[in-house]
Amino acid sequence: MLNRRHRILTTEDFRHVLRRGKKTSVTGGVVAVLRTSPGQPFRCGFVVSKIAGNAVARNSIKRRLRAACLLLAEQYPGCEVVVRADQRALSVSVDAWHQQLSVALEKLVSS
């Protein structure tokens, strides 16, 4: 489970990352990454709308995303990530999310 300090919780923080962060498309959604100071912890948040399915489907997507981000938290300190998932996200496994998010973070952090 992701620690509270690794989660983006407020609407203002979500907006900040989505407006100022760099974005890339992945299978199952869009990833926005904002680089903060290296002393800050890795933080992530998820936006899963009703178009992705019922509550069970949306929660399943969020569980997979949390598990994938848990593996990334130590590799990318000082990054804030927001994932906007769509209806294709339900077919993506935890390993696939981890791989896609790793590639997206590497691409967006290095540029």
C-alpha angles and dihedrals in degrees: 000000000000115000116242090248089060094056131086105223112164128076090231092056092049091050092047093054094042094049101040102027127093114254135211134173122243133176104283100021150327128304122209118193127190120187114221129175115309091240091064120089124250108267130188139181136183134218112197113171128201090260087076091065142270124329093275092054093045093050091048090054091049092049090053092048092049091051091050093048092048088065091050099047095089096043098055113038113175095034129117116201131190120187119198105199126201134192093286090062093082091068094053117096127219091255092050091049090050092050094046094046091047091053092045093048093047091049096045098040095049095049 
